[in-house]
Amino acid sequence: MSETQIEALRKKIDNYNRAYYQNDQPIVSDYEYDRCLQELIALETAHPELITPDSPTQRVGGSPSESFNKVIYSRPKLSLSNAFEAGDLRDFDRRVRQTCPAASYVVEYKFDGLTVVLNYEKGMFVQGATRGDGAVGENVTTNLKTIRTIPLRLEEPLTLEVRGEVFMAKADFEKLNQRRLEQGESPFANPRNAAAGSLRQLDPKLTAARPLDIFVFNLESAGQPELKTHVETLDYLKKQGFKTSAVKTFDGIEAIIDYCQLMEIERKKLPFEIDGLVIKVNELSFREILGNTTKSPRWAIAYKFTPDQAITTVDAITVQVGRTGALTPVAELTPVLLAGSVISRATLHNEDNIKEKDIRIGDFVVIQKAGDVIPEVDHVVTEKRSGSEVIFQMPKKCPVCGEPTFRIEGEAVTKCLNMACPAQVFRKLVHFTSRDAMNIEGLGPGVLRLLMDQQLVIDPVDIYHLDAHKEKLVTLEKMGEKSVENLLTGIEESKNRELSRLIFGLGIPLVGARGAKILAEHYRTMTKIMQAQVADLKEIFEIGEKMATEIVDFFQTPTNIEIINGLAAAGLNMVQETQWDSQTLAGKTFVLTGTLPTLDRREAKALIETNGGKVSSSVSKKTDYLLSGEKSGSKQTKAQELGIAIINEEQFLALVTSSEFDL
């Protein structure tokens, strides 16, 4: 029965994934998807012998690796030659038609990501690797399994190899960088760096937390029915479950040139980054005739777009202090117009980036928008140097509080370790009151800065005592009675926010909005979260050792404990409410025994306690129910002797929801 249940759940979740990630047409709610996944996890935990490599549960990744094994390619993975102008494309077309005059072309996006090679045997995903240098790549199979648009099992039991591009959508890239800034980490330079860095994480659970996607653009080899064109191969791959790149077909090169010029402008409207277009001969037989050079195929070429760049000067390099104390250097630039906006600042990321690019104060630099979003320095125009440029040194003392800075060996980030540093305090408060956290209406960064300057707010607890300073608030600049009234109302309303929002607002390192929700739904109360140990946290789906350690360290810090106690005393919600919450089990005592079909012991215990019941470790006359699963032992015998009601999981869930059931 369990094997049948598991297989049915896998098929259901695979269909959900395909509808959501490939067809962009979700067919169930997030809640229903999570419920099915958790049910599958519970079944596989109870029956580990039934876990298979293609199960959706295997997408979360395994144990961290110390390094990636090398993959040596039997056939080199060639790169493409480049075209930068219309003349280059005409030359390419002339060379093709000298040998294959009847050739037609397909044009597809040149994605700005990381190329990977995927191998399948008898329909099962067995290996994935980076392209590397074309001869040797890195085995990143476990990390690739976390990408939901990569099928773990094909529709047919085929043995084949495909190439694709792992990337990160613009919107996801912006959200990821925003979270990194809120957590005091340096933002990624561009979506390509974010995708490459995410895929090469040694801990697969960190990769799983990143919003990676893939487009498959080439069938490298397969024992498939004969296919005649590139378009046919993409259709074939799509039927097997791959997310394939969009293509356009052309007969002549002049129409392709027009399309390239059009896409140079239109690419900004795409939801992902492309840095050009790829032109390929469509007919596979003609590709065989044209062959390859030692470096690239003769039947394809990449047309590279001109990046949006501008030249300006670095007037100064300032340093910002983030919420976790991370120091981020910023180039103060002579204002210049770039991609429709005036740019006067550009992130320099960290000290290593400055040294690697040899950026100096006074330099002429070429700047560009990383991912058309974040201005960054691409390179220095060294030939314009006069000799008066100044080499930047990361400050030994925090520019805000004056305390010493520190850089851990092997890490790129320099930090201010003073937790009372005003810059850190301010950014922590901005995070706490932000939309995804406590979402306090009327308490934006400007108002927070004003309240801090007046020493009315030093930590989050002070926010919930501002009503005692109403008279002073009214006298502050740009406040007024109506503004103060709205502010205090917003603060009062925020006390009832979900526990997950409060956890996120606390700013625990590595714990984003998703992690906060996982903690809240698993432990149900702030008290239980604060008592959690690393070993317990690591058992939770999507929580790795690093995050678990950060959580435990955070809740063992006296200052943090004091703030949480203060927030509780101020009346903030400290319990996660869900559809299960009620008092249907009030006054009832339960004892658990055996293995339940879908719930593990912690989940069953949490359900009992959040619905008003109690859990005891031993059966006695005071026991109301014995919740019994497979392989129950002496507890069930004793319950039978005492006449205690013995219920299974289905009856228990009916009891929780006040449904009728038969004993």
Residue, then its C-alpha position, 0 to 999 in steps of 0.5 A: m500500500s505504501e509503495t502505491q501511495i508513494e508512486a501516486l504522490r510522486k506522479k501528482i507532484d511531478n504534474y504540479n511541478r510541470a504545470y507551475y515551472q514549465n507551463d506557467q499555469p499552476i493547477v493547485s495552491d501552494y498549500e496543497y503542493d506543500r501538503c502533498l510534498q510533506e506527505l511524501i516526505a513522511l512516507e519515504t521517511a517511514h519507508p526509506e527502502l522505497i526512496t528513488p533518485d527521481s523522487p521530488t523529495q531528492r531535490v532538496g540536496g544531500s550532504p555538503s561536498e568538500s569539492f566537486n569531482k571532475v567530469i571528462y567529456s568524451r566529445p568536447k563541448l565546443s564554444l561558439s564563435n562571435a559576431f559583433e556586427a551585421g558584416d560578421l553575420r553575412d560572412f558566416d552565411r557566405r561560409v555556410r552557403q558555400t557548402c550547403p546552399a539550401a540551409s535554413y536557420v534557427v535563432e534562439y536567445k543567448f542566455d546569460g547564465l552557466t552552461v551545463v550538460l545533463n545525462y540520462e540513462k533509461g529515462m533517469f537523470v544520472q549526472g549533470a556537470t558544468r561545461g567547464d573548459g569544454a574538455v573537463g567540467e565539474n560534477v554538480t548533479t546533486n545541486l542540479k537536482t534542486i532545479r525543478t525545471i530539470p526532470l529527474r525522470l523522462e516521459e520515456p526510458l531514453t538514454l540521452e545527453v542534453r545541454g542547457e543554460v542555468f540562469m536566474a530571472k531578473a525579478d528573482f535576482e532582485k529579490l535575492n539581492q534584496r534579501r542579501l542586503e537585508q541580511g548584511e551580505s554583499p549583493f551579487a554583481n549580476p544574474r549570471n554570477a548569482a546563478a553560477g555562484s548558486l550552482r557551485q555551492l558545496d552545500p546543496k541545501l543552499t542551492a535549493a534555496r536559490p531561485l534557479d531555472i534552466f532552458v535546454f537548448n541542444l540535444e547532444s546525443a541520443g538513441q532516439p527516432e531519426l530527427k531531421t532539424h533542430v526544431e524537431t529535436l527541441d519539440y522532442l525534448k519538450k515532450q520528454g519533460f524539458k523546458t526548451s528555449a524558444v526559437k525562430t526560423f529564418d531562410g535568409i541572413e538579412a531577416i536575421i540581421d533585422y531581428c538581431q537589431l530589433m532584439e538589441i532593444e526589445r531584450k530589456k522586456l524579457p524576464f531573464e538576461i540575454d547577452g545576444l542571439v545564437i544563429k544555428v543551421n536548422e538541418l542536422s544533416f547539413r551540420e554534419i557536413l559543415g563540421n567543426t573547427t578545433k574551437s567551435p562549430r561551423w554551423a553556428i555563431a553567437y551575435k553579441f549585443t553591445p552592453d550599455q556602458a558609460i565612462t565616468t570618474v571615481d570621485a571617492i569610495t565610501v563605505q556602508v555598514g549593513r544590518t549584520g555589520a558587513l562593510t560594503p565599499v561604494a564608488e561615488l561617481t561623477p554623474v553620468l547618463l546610463a541606460g536612461s538614468v543618471i548614475s552617481r554611485a556604484t557598488l564595489h562589493n568588497e575589498d577583493n573586487i576592488k583589488e582584482k579590478d585595481i579600482r582607485i580613487g580618481d580613476f576613469v572607469v567604465i560602468q554598466k548596469a549589472g542585469d540592467v539593474i545595479p550599476e557596477v564598475d566593469h573595468v578601469v581605463t588605465e591609459k587615462r591614469s595621471g599618477s595622482e590616483v589614490i589606492f583604497q584601503m578598507p577602514k580599520k575602524c567602523p566609519v559609523c561607530g569607530e569600533p575596530t573592523f574585522r575580516i575572517e580569514g578566507e571570507a571576502v567581507t569585512k565587518c564591524l563587530n559592535m552590535a550597538c553600532p548605530a548603522q546596524v541598529f538602524r538597518k535592523l529596525v528598517h528590516f523589522t518594520s519592513r513589508d515582509a516582516m512586521n509591516i508597520e504602516g507609517l514607520g519607514p526609514g525616514v521616520l525611524r531615523l527621526l525617532m532614533d535621533q530623538q532617542l525614542v527608539i533604540d531597539p524593536v521593543d521601544i516601538y511598542h512603547l511609543d504611545a507613552h511619548k505621544e505628546k513629544l511625537v506630535t511636536l516632531e518635524k513632519m509628524g502632526e496629530k494625524s500622522v502620529e495617530n496613524l503611526l500608533t494604530g499601525i504599531e498596534e495592528s502589527k502586534n497580531r502579525e503571523l509568528s513567521r513575520l516576527i521571526f523574519g523581522l528579528g533578522i536571524p542570519l541566513v533565515g529569510a522569509r521562507g526559513a521563518k515560515i518553516l520554523a513557525e509552522h514546524y515549532r508553532t510557538m516562539t518558546k519552542i523555537m528558542q529551545a530548539q537544538v542544532a540536531d533537531l533543526k537539521e532534521i527539518f526539510e530545507i534547513g541545513e547545518k549552517m542555518a541551524t547553527e545560526i538559529v541556535d546562536f541567535f536564540q542563545t544571545p542574551t540581548n536577543i532573548e531580552i528583546i523577544n521577552g520585551l516584545a512578548a510583554a508588549g503583546l506581540n503574537m508568539v504563536q503560529e496559527t493555522q487551519w488546525d488551531s483550535q481547542t478541540l483537544a482541550g483537557k485531553t491527554f495523548v500518548l504516542t506509539g509506533t510509526l504513523p503513516t504521514l505524521d512524524r512524532r513531532e508533527a503529531k505532538a505539535l498538533i495535539e498541543t496547538n489544539g489544547g491537548k497534552v502529550s504524555s510519555s507513558v500510558s496511565k489511567k489519566t490517558d484519554y487516547l493512545l495514538s497508535g501506528e505501525k510497530s506499536g509495542s507495550k504501550q498498546t497492550k497496557a492501553q488495552e488492559l486499562g480500557i484506554a481508547i486506541i486511535n489511528e492517524e485518520q481517527f486522530l485527524a478527524l478528532v482534531t477537526s471535530s469530525e465524527f469517527d468510529l472507534 
